[in-house]
């Protein structure tokens, strides 16, 4: 790779619990990735526009509000509209298995519940980027 993997971490909607997102951002940085954290109360449009501006390889959404079945499809639609077919949309939070399956069918990558081993997340992102991006 010629440059570090670039990851945008986002908190969408009214979900004000950002501790997990900050922890994720920190360990991704420790793994050698460049991380952009958008902060709280982002809209799907704001997230996708920031991802475009920052030329990221991965968008990671942290969501605990229960709005995952609205947020992820909207972000995925916007990504497709803007030609971001080689950017991974992944994330984590409290997401039931049946919803995870439905989101995978829409093209969302792996979703990680609270307490996931950070190495598993780093390995997933690294493997996906090596396979799908030319950086």
Buried (B, 14 or more C-beta within 10 A) or exposed (E): EEEBBBBBBBBBBEBEEBEBBEEBBBBBBEBEBBBBBBEBEBBBEBBBBBBBEBEBBBBBBBBBBBBBBBBBBBBBBBBEEEEBEEBBBBBBBEBEEEBBEBBEEEBBBBBBEEEBEBEEBBEBBBEBBEEEBEE
